[in-house]
Amino acid sequence: MAVLEAAKTTRPPAAPPATAPTGPVWAAHRGAVVAGVVAVWVALWALLRNRFTLTLDTASTTDLHLRINEIRDSIDAGRNSNPLFLYVFNEIRLVIDALTNAISGLIAQPAFGRPVPLLGWLGVVAVVMFVAWALGNGRVSLLAGAVFVFFGLQGLWTQAMDTLALTLAAVLVSLLIGIPLGVWAGLSDRVNRVLTPVLDFMQTMPTFVYLAPLTLFFLIGPASAVIATLIYAAPPAIRITAHGIRSVAPATVEASVALGSTPRQTLFGVLIPVARRTIVLGINQTIMAALSMVTIAALIDAPGLGQNVLKALQTLDVGTAFNAGLSIVLMAIVLDRVTTAMSERVEVARLMTPQAIARRPYLLGAGALATLVCVYLSYTFANYAVFPKPEGSSLGYVGDDVARVADSVTTWTQTNLTFLTQSWKDVSTAWILDPVEHLLVESPWFVVFAVAVLLSLVIGNLRAAVTTAVCLAVVIGTGLWSDTMTTLAAVLVATVLTVLIGVLVGVWMGRSRGADRAIRPVLDAAQVLPSFVYLIPFVALFGATRFTAIVAAVVYSAPIAIKLVADGIRNVSATTVEAALSAGTSTLQMIRKVQLPMAREALVLATNQGLIYVLSMVVVGGLIGAGALGYDVVAGFRQSTYFGKGLAAGLAIVMLGVMLDRVTQAASGRTGGAKKR
Amino acid sequence: MPGDLSPVISVRDLWKVFGPKAEAVPKSEELSALGRRELMDRTGCTAAVRDVSFDIAPGEVFVVMGLSGSGKSTLVRCLNRLIEPTSGTLTFEGEDLLAADAARLRELRRLKFSMVFQHFGLLPHRRVVENVAYGLEIRGMGRTERTKKAMEVIELVGLLGYEKSYPDQLSGGMQQRVGLARALAGDPDVLFFDEPFSALDPLIRRDMQNEVIRLHHEVGKTMVFITHDLSEALKLGDRILIMRDGKMIQTGTGDELVGAPADDYVRDFVSDVNRSHVLTLRWIMRPPRPDDPLDGPVLSRDVLVHEATRVVLDSDKPIRVMENGELLGVVGNEEILGVIAAVTEGS
């Protein structure tokens, strides 16, 4: 396709061949047009610098923000009289609260008239190990047991159980809604068509932004946290279930129908069992997403480990943040390993000898009995109920040590490696981040507006340009233009870095089986971690700055970009590569002229996904000094006078997300279309 | 086809058109006469099956043959209504199949028809025995009974010892045996085969063809067999229907197709066949000339050419083809060599 592109640019536009796309003249010189637009922009910036920039102080608010505050007040006042609240929102809240409290009373918080939860730590550890063993295997059971005991040793037992309870509640609701919807979308094309854009939107929205509006309807607390988690965690379950149902071989379904199955028999006898493994994978994704969101929901007072991280981040107490972050990581690893083992269970069961199959019920019975004994002990004796803690320690047996070690490592790097981290930070800030930010923030708003619309038209298409215009108009309406530009600058820089890393590592992985085998597990593990914990090590390294948020965002979004590029390179047909090789292509030529151009769609997709991930992380960076929109959102959570501003900032973030998503999607559609020609 | 038996399946004027307002195409004389390309341009429709009629006798192996895109797979799916025909009539054992409602159709599929698929269509999560028993299970048969029945069929198709395996642990040929066993387990009246052996290696394909011939001898079911492979069609088929672009080109026994092709398309199709293995003497005999000595060896007209070759070449007189004491014609070296030489030329 590189050849095709080159031919397109050198061909005189006056005489296009019949098969060439009949686009506007600029379509043939896309790169030149983009460069021209940027050059004009820089010139205008130099001329009109710092005028018409629509800046708003951090502490100021606009009429719109105050108006939102008033709306919130009136909603608060009508919470117990408005029928919509009485019969809909409050009911939903009560049901979800009841569910959450029940699970929480079981494992986390004092309930049912007891000073401790029903199950003490010993009981929870036993149940977790038994479930992991019965549904997964012995190895993950041991891992789960060890990690759960470690929570206790860290002094974070209660918080870990709070997080687990909230995650379980959210996962339960997500699956209850997600799996039937997924099956339906798998069976019906129409449902699938309706659901897909809704799910797209749910997944592109940065997690941060829907927390505040939800509290408006469901108050601060577990209900809002669970619903926020549901929004984030149900889409993977729906999508993957639908995909699983759709991927069942048509011949298998046809065979079942030809034998005279009723639709119900085909669904329960063929489609769901065959798709089972995929559905369990969807459950895995949902659980990981739920855990990630539950930790972020600490911002709206959801209990659990997220609270510890959040408080520690706010006071820049790296040791404590690290201790709690470690718990989250371990929790994520356990949940991931156990559900993965569950999905592999089918294959494992196949390989069992007849003796092992015959023995299994007895083993399970014995395990259940032992679990029951532990449960009884933990129900009855205080030592097995509350995780013991040594005298005079704040964080339990090892928690203090973990925190201390993390602190000293941080202090050591900050004193001894400053020349590295500091210079790296300063150089990148001065040479990359600052110029982009100046250009965006200091240009008059109408210049940026026009440039953005033009570029959307050139990179994407007319529809993308219209979307951009609408989104930016809304941003102006929110009164947060300047903050949006700051955030956009960070997002753009982080995305460029992400794509750069994605291409470098992705090409390497795509070309070398060995590299793929070595790197992929690391990426898989990285993707499992909740976004929150990414901030901790970078705060330790770079302190609380814009740069920290950008680095965290790049590291957070690099895995998905790398994987997409690697898969794209790998999917280039082996025959084509072989043909190019036999024509005497060198390695570099192979990458530049064959593999990258043919993987172009994957590259655009990697950019698109990178953008979405980066945006959500840059916003979270508001917690650690990234400022701009992220800060506005966080301030909205903390101070009720900034509620309206926070909500407006959320809206601006959504607009930014929609705009970037649409433009890159349009670009990817264009390259896809070019390929078909 | 044997005329004294009423047909199991009777198809008349069957059409299957895909696309918007499909039902208008068979009704309109103008549209139904259009070629594939023009029909697509005019209506956006594709006619996969055009005006097909035939009867299938009980116990017959009826082969539908055509290249890919000829509509043969669509045709066989119309017969058990996995695909709904657009128009025409379809009778099964005297019953109007197109009038059957969903429940009746399911009953027929459970008890009367079964099908073997090109890509097997096995359930990957079930063992062989559970796959074979699936059809019985959905009828509501108890576990013990259906397992017993399944095991009988597994033995019949030569899969004994593999009943506990999962499909993906078997080779392609073995998997198709499972598909065959599943189709036989319900003891249907009619077996539909949709290119069942196309995905298999040549040697395994030959084994499976012999397997089908053996099973046909043992269980005597009516079979409708779809294939794109002429030698497979000739080997298995009592009668063969040749399709092209959804239309029937010719129906007849193997030697009829080879001996009297209906048009150039069929002639081209059968040109590579080893004619001496398909044609019988009746296709090459000629009326005796006055100078022919009429005291040579006697053979029946249904003797294959390759079986008669030695006799003809060894005799210095033309052989006589006789039936009921009547002289039908004679075959000399010239006629035999005509067939044999054509083969050498062809290969």
Interface residues (C-beta under 8 A of the other chain):
Chain A: A249 A251 T252 V253 E254 A255 S256 V257 A258 L259 G260 S261 T262 Q265 G269 V270 P273 V274 R276 V346 R350
Chain B: N80 L82 L105 R106 E107 L108 R109 R110 L111 F113 S114 M115 F117 Q118 H119 F120 G121 L122 L123 P124 H125 R126 Y134 G135 E137 I138 R139 Y166 G179 R182 G186 F192
